[in-house]
């Protein structure tokens, strides 16, 4: 029976009160207004007399009347009477002009004539009438699975995708959940930020610790978002572990705008199914997500969705004043002792605060909220009582604790169940009986009878605490011995959860004792797991771990240090186990020992320089807690590194010291802090001016001063970047102290170079922004004439009023050039020398050389030749645009002298300068002599091709002299190196270039040369005609080009063949001729190039979008399928391409094949999926799609000849169903 039929039958069974309540709930969800159930009796399913039965006051202050009946006969008469009453103002006390609509709902049917007559009765009153019979109501209820479930006891989905109110109801009805019905406090700024993010982004992520109120905040935001975005349909997802594929199709298949809230997205194993909906804009589906994620799982979620349009918002814990407001306003708790206690134990955690408030209200004793342990125990005291009331209470609690430890359990995994039963000291059958008991107590959730997990996170932690710490029913060592290292991550996750709520010294010591016990056993056995064990449980085995690492380092061979990359800008998260483990000691009493071992490790492994730097700055660098520790760790690190440097005097430790000083001299730091292995914390700290900070900076500056003479280049890099580390805040008092050290460094300079002037003036510019500056005598020392010229050349124009600044700078340069003599230009060349020779100035090279170009364009004419000659002799490897300079030269010397000047010596960009010269003279004198010079230029292979791409458009000037000028230049170019060909001819095939518009006209006398150039460029750069625009035009002139193109493409090593789309062929008049040639060539290549062949055919077949081209494709496919029906090789290849079609088309063409050849063997070989088929996320929708395809094929097969085919289809469907079950179990078991 279909679900619609089932809904109709159930509606027929409803009495009047049940029907009205169901429909009132429906209208409350679909009409924006206040619902008054006048004819419904509160507390039962009876009805009472009223007109109308239900009244809705809409948001526009209009009224909607609703009448209900469950009569099966005389429906017309019933509704006729109801309408008369509704239109009688004396009965309703509502003016007719305020009635927007009357809705009549029934569980029976009306005829067309009856509907027309009823509609006519209200038409004169400007009131709309809506008649909903059982048929219409059934379809409407089908769209609301929660209504079908609550009122009809029909399951339409897995009850995971819900309306807001249903989500809250489902969330709250769990007896172990904290309520979502509280008022939201102290979140106004977050609400504004979140709503803005939802408007701007595809995905908004709310990240925070468990219990901070992410779910409640998200619900508030989506409600407010809906108020201003009525076109959006709002849904919430509460994961219960079942597959989402069908639910998503049910709720989000129709075009529209949707906002979906996913609670605890880190627990969702099928996220990719949902992400697919973000790419359906072309189908009219606009999809947005707002998700909550627990902080420890944030990075994993970000990795999954990093390529999408996302915005991450951190949700912090509440302040004590906010908790106080919650206590007073939400729970009417005014006693300051209660409030202080709740603030103390909740520590800003909204969930714990609510639990504490509810416990305090219920028990009315201060002792009931004594601490977290007592609070959670009191909150779950019913659960504890349930355990203690059972005869086998110890066994039941042990069982629950094991489930808590494992998080998720596959109940079909007999091997693991036996292990769990042994840990619970029971037989497997008794263990499963206790599992069912826990399920009936709502402590365990069991999905599809195969997967079990504890229903609530805090409860899970509490149960584990009870069993391990409170009652000592399980030895932690037994859990480790059983599941380490297989479930290492879950073990650590479990410890994190326990200690986040129940960290007490005696609990920690108990765990530590158990870990040591396992360690001793492994050590005695020399177990292979020993190293992994130490790296995992280092916190309980600190000394043993450090000793082990020391021995490992001692055994490492020393690397050569000549291949070290000192670039720390691209730090990798990949570190050796040794470094990763040592980084954990940053906040322990053994941090000094760990630092020494890191230094020893670097001595042996200098190639891991970047990783060592990363560990030192992230694990031992500045943190939120550093100030409270008097920055002792940072001081000790600096002093230890100086000791190692003084002892080693190696470049490795010198570079590390300089990089670390650079880090220490920053004013603020963005911290990504990891604690409890999976909990990430992001925050910014600004250093305050404390004696300890000043002491650290004094050490750093003093050492930097010493190092200036040792490694001036690297120290200069530090100084050049001083003060430019992002947009963090700066403590001015610290900067004042820094000035003393900077001044001392400047004073020590006997002679200030241009490089030093640039660096220290840059620092002074930074000081000026903080309303500070260097002493005047220091500024004078740094301000040379050369620096003043540099300042103008390097002036930044990328600021407000950009155009005005550009014009001002240009005028300044023009004025300078007019006043410059040889001496001043020599200063300019000295500046250029300094800039080019120092890579710290690499960002300034282009603007300075652009300024230099302006100087040359405006220099005195009598200086031009010498200036150019000097420029050539310097051979700067920088691109300068020569055309304006050449124009200036032409006003000074004749063209022959220019040629001689440019040819005297080899220099960077020489060929491009000569090209520019030829281009300039062509604009003025397009004569035969110049044309011959051009031919000579292109006949000579250029040794060095630099500068911009060659633009051949200037050759148009010579068309009257030689109409084949483009052909001749192209022929000459094709004889040269690939780089020359690419730089010279690429612009011919640029669809945005002027020359491309006339391309085929310019080569009309020799299209073969154009074809040779096109194919050669394809060989060099396979993306030269990415959109195949040139190919499309070529086919009109030379149909053979398509074959040459394919031959070239198929042998190319660079082209991504899956991107080649030849579907434009369907659009041409001679499409059949071209298509047959293409297919013939491609099929011949299939054995040697199978995957590429299938890719090209697939794109070809998928391309048609217009009705005409789709019809051509269909007729062609049917013809070829019939023609090749007995050619297994060709038909298989064709169906590999067809396999990318939708399931309806795939089924259609398979059935067409069977009409020509019903061979069972061939049928079994027909591919149903592409050869390079893959998917992301869950495999379930892929398998369900295959089942749907097979059902479509099966539906079309009739006759005894095809019985074997049908049996094969049925067997595969069952196989896929079995696979789906296995995949679901696997996905449920994914370890988060």
BATORGU-77164 format. One record per residue (C-alpha): residue in three letters; x negated, z negated, y. Coordinates in steps of 0.05 Angstrom, whole numbers, plus 5000, padded with zeros to 4 digits. Layout:
ALAXZY ...
This chain:
UNK500050005000 UNK497250185069 UNK496349635120 UNK501649935166 UNK506749905109 UNK504749195094 UNK505549005168 UNK512449335170 UNK514748955108 UNK512248295135 UNK515648405202 UNK522248535166 UNK521547845134 UNK520747465200 UNK526447045227 UNK528247065301 UNK523846505324 UNK517846755285 UNK518747455312 UNK519347225384 UNK513146775379 UNK509047345349 UNK511147845402 UNK510147335458 UNK502947245436 UNK502248005434 UNK504848085505 UNK500547515530 UNK494547915507 UNK496848585535 UNK500448415600 UNK496848075657 UNK501747535677 UNK504946865663 UNK509246845599 UNK515546415597 UNK518746385527 UNK525846205550 UNK529246335484 UNK523946005440 UNK524345275415 UNK517944875423 UNK515044605358 UNK519045025309 UNK521245735295 UNK528445675320 UNK531346045379 UNK536145855435 UNK540546245482 UNK537346515544 UNK537047135588 UNK532047435580 UNK529047165515 UNK522147185548 UNK520347265621 UNK513547505647 UNK511547445719 UNK506247975729 UNK500047925771 UNK503648355823 UNK509247825827 UNK514148295792 UNK518248085732 UNK518448365661 UNK524448185618 UNK523748185542 UNK529548165492 UNK528548055417 UNK532948145356 UNK531848145281 UNK538648455268 UNK538349035219 UNK544949355241 UNK548949465306 UNK542349475343 UNK545049925397 UNK550749455413 UNK546048855413 UNK541249175463 UNK547049445505 UNK549648745514 UNK542648475528 UNK541448995582 UNK548048825616 UNK545948095619 UNK539048265644 UNK542048685700 UNK546848125720 UNK543447755778 UNK548247175770 UNK545547045700 UNK538147135715 UNK537746915788 UNK532647475798 UNK534048055845 UNK534048735810 UNK528849015858 UNK523948495832 UNK524748715759 UNK519149195740 UNK520949325667 UNK525549105610 UNK522649115540 UNK527249095478 UNK523948915412 UNK527148955343 UNK525248945270 UNK529649545256 UNK530250265280 UNK534150635334 UNK536151365334 UNK533851855387 UNK540851885416 UNK541251125420 UNK534651085455 UNK536851605507 UNK543451255521 UNK540050575530 UNK534750885576 UNK540251185619 UNK543450505631 UNK537450255672 UNK535150905703 UNK539450825765 UNK536250145781 UNK529050405785 UNK527349965726 UNK523250215667 UNK525850095597 UNK521250035537 UNK524250025467 UNK519749765412 UNK522349865341 UNK518949625278 UNK514850265274 UNK511850195344 UNK510849445336 UNK507149555270 UNK502150015302 UNK501149545361 UNK500048935316 UNK495149355275 UNK490549345337 UNK490748575338 UNK488148315272 UNK488547595295 UNK496147655306 UNK496947995238 UNK493047425206 UNK496546855243 UNK503747095238 UNK503947575180 UNK498347295136 UNK495347995133 UNK487848095137 UNK485948725176 UNK478748555189 UNK473648005174 UNK476047605235 UNK469347665269 UNK471348095329 UNK476447705370 UNK479847655437 UNK477147105482 UNK482746605467 UNK482446745392 UNK474846655394 UNK475645975427 UNK481045785377 UNK476845985317 UNK470645645346 UNK474344995360 UNK478344945296 UNK472144785255 UNK472344035249 UNK464744035259 UNK464444435323 UNK463744195394 UNK469544425438 UNK469345025484 UNK475344785525 UNK471244385574 UNK470544565648 UNK463944905666 UNK459444505712 UNK453344675754 UNK452945405733 UNK455245785795 UNK448646125808 UNK447946325735 UNK455046605734 UNK453647045794 UNK447147285763 UNK450247425696 UNK456247815724 UNK451548225767 UNK447248365705 UNK453348575664 UNK455249065719 UNK448249365722 UNK445749345650 UNK447649545580 UNK445648885550 UNK445348205583 UNK441747665543 UNK442946925554 UNK437046545525 UNK436245805518 UNK435445215472 UNK441145045424 UNK446544645459 UNK445044825532 UNK451845155539 UNK450345895530 UNK456946035494 UNK461345675544 UNK457746005602 UNK458446695571 UNK465946605561 UNK466746405634 UNK462947025656 UNK466747525614 UNK473347235639 UNK471147315711 UNK468248005696 UNK475048215669 UNK478447995734 UNK474848545773 UNK474049045717 UNK481049115688 UNK479249765654 UNK474649395606 UNK477049135539 UNK473648465525 UNK471948235455 UNK467847675426 UNK464047675361 UNK463247045320 UNK458947215260 UNK461246955193 UNK456347355152 UNK461047915129 UNK459748655141 UNK461748905210 UNK462249655198 UNK469749695187 UNK471249195243 UNK467249595293 UNK470850235273 UNK477549875280 UNK476249595349 UNK471650085384 UNK473250785357 UNK477651015415 UNK474851255482 UNK474650705533 UNK470550155565 UNK468549555524 UNK464848905536 UNK462948525473 UNK460247815473 UNK456047635412 UNK454946895401 UNK448246705371 UNK445847425363 UNK439547155330 UNK443846995269 UNK446847695265 UNK443748135212 UNK447548765231 UNK445648825304 UNK443749565297 UNK450849735277 UNK453049485345 UNK447349795383 UNK449550475358 UNK455650415403 UNK451250395465 UNK449751135455 UNK456851405452 UNK458051595525 UNK459152325505 UNK464952095462 UNK467951725520 UNK465851035497 UNK462450605549 UNK459749985515 UNK456449365544 UNK453848735510 UNK452948025532 UNK449447615479 UNK447046905471 UNK440546785434 UNK436846155416 UNK430246105453 UNK425946095390 UNK428846765367 UNK428547105435 UNK422247505422 UNK425047795357 UNK431348025392 UNK427548315450 UNK423148715402 UNK429449005370 UNK432549235436 UNK426449335480 UNK427950085490 UNK434949955518 UNK437249765588 UNK436849005582 UNK436548395628 UNK434347715602 UNK437047095636 UNK434346405620 UNK439445855614 UNK436145195629 UNK438444505610 UNK443044125657 UNK440543625708 UNK442542895701 UNK447142965761 UNK450743525725 UNK451543105662 UNK454242545706 UNK459343025736 UNK461343245665 UNK462442515645 UNK466542345706 UNK470842965715 UNK471743215644 UNK472242565606 UNK473842065661 UNK467941645642 UNK466241225704 UNK462240655674 UNK455040755698 UNK452140455635 UNK455540975592 UNK453541525640 UNK446241305641 UNK446141265565 UNK449241965557 UNK444242255607 UNK438541925570 UNK440142155500 UNK442742855517 UNK436643025559 UNK440443585593 UNK443343865528 UNK450644025543 UNK452744015470 UNK449843325458 UNK452843085523 UNK459743315502 UNK458743005433 UNK456542355466 UNK462542355513 UNK467442485456 UNK464241945414 UNK464441455471 UNK471741595485 UNK473641545412 UNK469740915395 UNK469840585464 UNK463240235450 UNK456540325484 UNK453040215418 UNK456240845389 UNK451841275434 UNK445440875426 UNK440741455411 UNK440842155382 UNK440541915311 UNK446241425320 UNK450141925362 UNK449942485311 UNK451241995255 UNK457241715292 UNK459742415308 UNK459342615235 UNK461241945207 UNK467042265170 UNK462142705133 UNK457842105116 UNK463941735091 UNK465742335048 UNK458942305016 UNK459241565004 UNK466341584976 UNK464342074921 UNK462041784854 UNK456142264854 UNK454742154928 UNK447142174920 UNK447542824881 UNK452343124932 UNK447842934990 UNK441643184955 UNK445243844942 UNK447343905015 UNK440243745038 UNK437244294995 UNK442144795026 UNK440144535094 UNK432844635077 UNK433845345052 UNK438745555108 UNK441746135068 UNK442346164992 UNK444146744946 UNK448846444894 UNK447347034847 UNK439946854844 UNK439946464779 UNK432446324783 UNK433045984850 UNK439445614831 UNK435745304772 UNK430145084820 UNK435244794868 UNK438844424811 UNK432244134788 UNK430743894858 UNK437643574860 UNK436343244792 UNK442443584761 UNK444244134714 UNK445944814742 UNK453344754726 UNK453744084761 UNK449944354820 UNK454844934827 UNK460644434822 UNK457744034879 UNK456744684918 UNK464144824912 UNK465644104933 UNK461344194996 UNK465044835010 UNK471744485005 UNK469143955053 UNK467544525103 UNK460244325101 UNK458244965066 UNK460745655084 UNK460946135024 UNK461446875038 UNK464547344986 UNK462946824933 UNK455647014936 UNK452146714997 UNK452245995021 UNK449745645082 UNK451144995120 UNK456745125170 UNK453644805232 UNK446444755257 UNK446644035281 UNK450343815218 UNK445144165175 UNK439643785210 UNK443443135204 UNK444643225129 UNK437243355119 UNK435542735159 UNK440242315117 UNK437442545051 UNK429942545068 UNK429041995119 UNK435041535116 UNK436341495041 UNK429841785012 UNK433742184961 UNK428842774962 UNK421342794967 UNK419143295019 UNK413043454977 UNK417543714921 UNK420844204970 UNK414044454993 UNK411244514923 UNK417444914902 UNK417945384961 UNK411045454993 UNK408645965011 UNK414646404993 UNK419146085045 UNK413745855093 UNK417646055156 UNK423845685133 UNK419745055119 UNK416945055190 UNK423845225218 UNK426744635181 UNK421444165208 UNK422544415279 UNK429944275274 UNK429043585245 UNK423843355295 UNK427643635354 UNK433143125341 UNK429942585299 UNK422742535321 UNK420641825308 UNK413741605287 UNK415941355219 UNK419342025204 UNK413042405224 UNK408641955182 UNK413242045122 UNK412742805128 UNK405242765139 UNK404342335077 UNK408242835035 UNK404243415062 UNK397643065048 UNK399942934977 UNK401143674965 UNK394543844999 UNK390643374953 UNK393743704892 UNK391944404917 UNK384944184934 UNK383743884866 UNK386044524833 UNK382144974882 UNK388745334891 UNK388746004926 UNK394345754971 UNK389745225002 UNK387745625063 UNK394745845079 UNK397045135069 UNK392044865120 UNK393745395171 UNK401245235162 UNK400944475161 UNK395044375208 UNK398943865248 UNK398843385189 UNK391743555167 UNK388143625233 UNK381143405213 UNK381443755145 UNK383644405179 UNK378044375231 UNK372844225178 UNK375344805136 UNK375145275196 UNK368145045214 UNK365745225144 UNK369145895149 UNK365746045215 UNK358945835188 UNK359746335132 UNK361446915178 UNK355947435188 UNK353947545261 UNK356448195291 UNK352448645337 UNK354748565408 UNK353549275433 UNK360549525420 UNK364548995456 UNK370549165498 UNK371048665556 UNK377548945581 UNK382648375579 UNK388248765613 UNK391148995546 UNK391048365506 UNK393948415437 UNK398147895403 UNK394348035338 UNK389347475325 UNK385447235267 UNK388246645228 UNK382346235252 UNK383746355325 UNK391246275317 UNK390345605282 UNK385245345332 UNK389945525389 UNK394845015361 UNK390144445379 UNK390744565454 UNK395043945465 UNK392043495411 UNK386542975413 UNK382043475377 UNK382244005432 UNK374843915447 UNK372944035374 UNK377444645373 UNK374244925436 UNK367244855406 UNK369545215343 UNK372445775386 UNK365745855421 UNK362145865353 UNK367146375329 UNK365546815389 UNK358146765374 UNK359547065306 UNK365147545326 UNK363747795397 UNK368148405385 UNK374147935387 UNK372547775460 UNK379447945485 UNK382847505432 UNK378346925449 UNK379846995523 UNK387347025507 UNK386946385465 UNK382946005518 UNK387646185575 UNK394246125537 UNK392945525493 UNK387945135536 UNK389645415605 UNK394145155659 UNK400744875635 UNK406644465661 UNK403543845632 UNK396443975659 UNK397343585724 UNK399742965687 UNK393543025644 UNK389143075706 UNK387143775684 UNK382243465635 UNK382844015584 UNK381544555636 UNK375544185663 UNK372644075593 UNK373644805577 UNK369845035639 UNK364144545628 UNK363544715555 UNK363245455570 UNK357845345622 UNK353744965570 UNK354445535520 UNK352546035574 UNK346545645596 UNK344245585523 UNK345746295502 UNK344446695565 UNK348147255531 UNK352347785563 UNK358247575520 UNK358546865547 UNK356747105617 UNK362747585616 UNK367247045586 UNK365146555640 UNK366547065695 UNK373347245666 UNK375146515660 UNK372946365731 UNK377446945753 UNK383246605716 UNK381645915746 UNK381446185817 UNK388646425815 UNK393746025854 UNK399646085807 UNK400646255734 UNK406246555693 UNK406446165629 UNK409146395561 UNK408645755521 UNK410145705448 UNK411745035417 UNK414444865348 UNK412045545325 UNK418345915342 UNK420545625409 UNK418446025470 UNK418445745540 UNK417346175602 UNK415845885669 UNK411545945731 UNK406945405758 UNK403745375827 UNK397444965832 UNK397944385880 UNK392144125922 UNK389943535880 UNK382943255872 UNK382743515800 UNK384644225821 UNK379544215876 UNK374243965828 UNK375744545780 UNK375445055836 UNK368944765862 UNK365844845793 UNK368545565789 UNK366245775858 UNK359345455850 UNK358245815783 UNK360846465812 UNK355746405868 UNK350246315817 UNK352646905776 UNK352947375836 UNK345547535829 UNK346047585753 UNK352048045747 UNK353948275816 UNK358548825791 UNK363148365751 UNK363047815804 UNK364848345856 UNK370748535813 UNK373147805814 UNK372247765890 UNK375648435901 UNK381748185864 UNK381847485896 UNK388747325922 UNK392047945894 UNK394547645828 UNK401947795834 UNK407147495880 UNK406446755861 UNK406346205912 UNK399845995944 UNK398045285965 UNK394945356033 UNK390944716027 UNK387344985966 UNK385845626003 UNK382745236060 UNK377944916011 UNK376445595980 UNK374445866048 UNK368545386049 UNK365745685984 UNK367246406006 UNK363746276072 UNK357745996036 UNK357246615993 UNK357547076054 UNK352246656089 UNK347546746030 UNK347647506039 UNK341347726074 UNK343948426086 UNK351248616078 UNK352549266041 UNK358649696053 UNK361249465985 UNK360648736006 UNK363848886074 UNK369849196039 UNK370548615989 UNK369948046039 UNK374148386092 UNK379448486039 UNK379147726026 UNK379847606101 UNK385948066103 UNK388947626048 UNK387246996089 UNK390647286150 UNK397147356111 UNK396746596101 UNK395346486176 UNK388046346161 UNK381646736171 UNK374046696165 UNK369846426222 UNK368446946276 UNK360946966262 UNK362447146190 UNK367447686210 UNK362147976257 UNK357147976200 UNK361948376157 UNK364148856210 UNK359249446212 UNK360550126242 UNK360650416173 UNK366049926152 UNK370250106212 UNK370050846191 UNK371750646120 UNK377650246144 UNK380750856177 UNK379251316118 UNK382450816069 UNK388350626113 UNK394650506071 UNK400750896095 UNK405350696038 UNK409050176078 UNK415350166122 UNK415750756170 UNK411651176122 UNK412451836159 UNK410451536226 UNK404351206194 UNK402151856162 UNK402552216229 UNK398851656264 UNK393351646213 UNK392652406215 UNK392152396291 UNK386851856287 UNK382752266237 UNK383552896280 UNK380952516341 UNK375152236300 UNK373152926274 UNK373053226343 UNK368252686366 UNK363852676304 UNK356852966303 UNK352153036244 UNK350152296247 UNK357352066242 UNK358752536184 UNK352652266148 UNK355851576153 UNK362151866122 UNK358052146064 UNK354751466054 UNK361751166050 UNK363851685999 UNK357551545958 UNK359250795957 UNK366450905937 UNK365051405882 UNK359450985852 UNK363650345846 UNK369450365798 UNK372749755830 UNK374650235886 UNK377750745839 UNK384750655870 UNK381950835938 UNK378251475920 UNK384051955928 UNK386651695996 UNK379451676023 UNK377952386000 UNK384652616028 UNK382452316095 UNK375652666087 UNK379253326077 UNK382953216143 UNK376253076177 UNK373353736150 UNK379454126173 UNK378353876244 UNK370753826248 UNK366854186303 UNK365754906284 UNK358154876292 UNK357854306241 UNK362254616187 UNK356954996147 UNK352154396143 UNK357853916126 UNK360254366069 UNK353154466045 UNK352153706044 UNK358853626008 UNK356654135955 UNK349953795945 UNK353353125933 UNK357453425875 UNK362952905879 UNK367352925817 UNK373652885858 UNK378753415871 UNK379253645944 UNK384454145966 UNK380154715994 UNK384955206028 UNK385454866097 UNK377854766096 UNK376655496079 UNK381155706136 UNK376955276182 UNK370555586155 UNK373256286168 UNK373656126242 UNK366155956239 UNK362856466193 UNK364957126161 UNK367757186091 UNK361257436059 UNK357556826086 UNK363056376057 UNK362056695989 UNK354556585994 UNK355555866016 UNK360155715958 UNK355456055909 UNK348755735931 UNK349155155881 UNK353654935824 UNK358454385843 UNK364754045817 UNK370854485829 UNK366655095849 UNK371055585811 UNK377255305843 UNK374255365913 UNK372656095901 UNK379756215875 UNK382455885938 UNK377956335981 UNK380556955946 UNK387656715955 UNK386556596030 UNK383657286043 UNK389157606002 UNK394457356050 UNK390857716107 UNK387258316077 UNK390258556011 UNK385559156003 UNK382159485944 UNK375559155958 UNK378658465955 UNK382558655893 UNK376058845858 UNK373258165878 UNK379357845846 UNK378458255782 UNK371058055781 UNK373057325788 UNK378057335731 UNK373257745687 UNK368157185690 UNK369556595645 UNK369555975687 UNK364555455663 UNK368354875693 UNK375754885708 UNK377754335756 UNK382654245812 UNK389854445810 UNK393054975765 UNK391955695785 UNK397956005820 UNK397856765811 UNK403556865859 UNK398657115912 UNK397357745869 UNK404058025893 UNK400258235956 UNK396658755914 UNK402659075878 UNK402559665925 UNK395159785908 UNK395859665833 UNK402759535804 UNK399459265741 UNK395358745777 UNK398758175738 UNK397558545672 UNK390258655688 UNK388857935709 UNK392557675648 UNK388558135601 UNK382057885631 UNK384157165626 UNK386157235553 UNK378857385536 UNK376556695560 UNK376655985534 UNK383155635520 UNK382455165579 UNK381655755626 UNK387656105596 UNK391955485602 UNK390055325674 UNK390756045696 UNK396956295660 UNK401355685650 UNK404855785716 UNK407456455692 UNK411956095643 UNK413955515688 UNK421455615699 UNK420955285768 UNK415455745794 UNK416956335839 UNK413156825796 UNK417256645735 UNK423456925768 UNK420457635768 UNK416257565705 UNK418958135664 UNK419158605723 UNK411858465739 UNK409858615667 UNK414759185657 UNK409259695642 UNK405959265589 UNK410358745558 UNK405458675500 UNK400458335547 UNK405857845569 UNK407657725496 UNK400257605479 UNK399757105536 UNK406156755515 UNK403956695442 UNK396956475461 UNK399655925506 UNK404355705451 UNK398255625407 UNK394655215461 UNK400654825485 UNK406654845440 UNK411154565495 UNK409855125544 UNK416955385533 UNK420354745514 UNK427354985530 UNK425855675500 UNK428056015565 UNK422456535561 UNK423956675488 UNK431256805504 UNK429357315557 UNK424057635513 UNK429057775457 UNK432858235504 UNK426458655511 UNK423258575443 UNK427158305384 UNK420658235344 UNK418457665389 UNK422757175349 UNK418657305287 UNK412057235323 UNK414656595355 UNK416556295288 UNK410056485255 UNK406256175313 UNK410555555313 UNK410355435238 UNK402755435237 UNK402155005299 UNK399254315288 UNK401954035353 UNK409254245357 UNK414653765337 UNK418654265297 UNK424753825294 UNK425753955368 UNK426154715361 UNK433254945375 UNK434555685363 UNK442055605368 UNK442356055429 UNK441956625378 UNK449456525363 UNK451056715435 UNK448057415435 UNK451558075418 UNK446558225363 UNK446657515335 UNK447557735262 UNK441458195264 UNK436957665296 UNK439657105252 UNK438457485187 UNK431257625208 UNK430156895228 UNK433156625164 UNK429157105121 UNK422656905154 UNK424156155151 UNK426456175079 UNK420056525059 UNK416155955091 UNK420155405057 UNK415455284998 UNK409355165041 UNK412954835099 UNK419354545071 UNK421053985120 UNK419654405181 UNK423754975153 UNK429754515142 UNK428954225212 UNK429254915245 UNK435255135203 UNK438854475217 UNK438054535292 UNK440255255288 UNK446655075251 UNK448254455291 UNK447454805358 UNK454055175369 UNK458854795414 UNK463555325440 UNK469455575398 UNK466656285393 UNK459856075368 UNK462855565320 UNK467156115290 UNK461056565283 UNK457256015248 UNK463055865201 UNK463856595181 UNK456356675171 UNK455856045129 UNK461656245085 UNK458656935075 UNK451756665057 UNK454556115011 UNK458456644973 UNK452457114973 UNK447456584949 UNK452156194904 UNK447956374843 UNK441256324879 UNK439455584869 UNK433355594914 UNK436855904974 UNK443355524966 UNK439654854960 UNK435554995022 UNK441855185061 UNK445454555040 UNK439654125061 UNK441254375131 UNK448754315122 UNK447453585101 UNK446753405174 UNK453953625189 UNK459653125193 UNK462852945127 UNK468853395137 UNK464654015145 UNK459953825089 UNK465853745042 UNK468854405065 UNK462654815050 UNK461354464983 UNK468354634961 UNK467255354985 UNK461055394941 UNK465055144880 UNK470055704892 UNK464456204881 UNK460455824829 UNK463255204794 UNK456855054756 UNK456354304745 UNK448754324742 UNK448354664810 UNK453654194839 UNK449453584819 UNK443453884855 UNK446954014922 UNK443853534973 UNK448753085010 UNK443452795058 UNK437853125098 UNK430953095065 UNK428152675123 UNK434252225126 UNK433251505150 UNK437150975186 UNK436150345227 UNK439549685216 UNK444449605159 UNK444850105102 UNK452149925090 UNK455250435139 UNK450750975110 UNK453250825040 UNK460450785063 UNK459651465096 UNK457151745030 UNK463151454994 UNK467851765045 UNK464452445036 UNK465152414960 UNK472552224967 UNK473652825012 UNK470453284961 UNK474252954903 UNK480853054940 UNK479753814941 UNK477753894868 UNK483254094820 UNK483454394750 UNK480054234685 UNK473854644703 UNK472154114754 UNK473553494713 UNK466053364701 UNK464953434776 UNK470352914790 UNK467452444738 UNK460552524772 UNK463652374839 UNK467251754813 UNK460851494781 UNK456951584845 UNK462451244886 UNK462050644840 UNK454550654845 UNK454750654920 UNK459750084920 UNK455149674876 UNK449349844922 UNK453549604982 UNK454548934949 UNK447148864937 UNK445449075008 UNK450348575037 UNK447148014998 UNK440248235020 UNK442448255093 UNK445747575088 UNK439247305061 UNK434947565118 UNK430547015144 UNK431746855217 
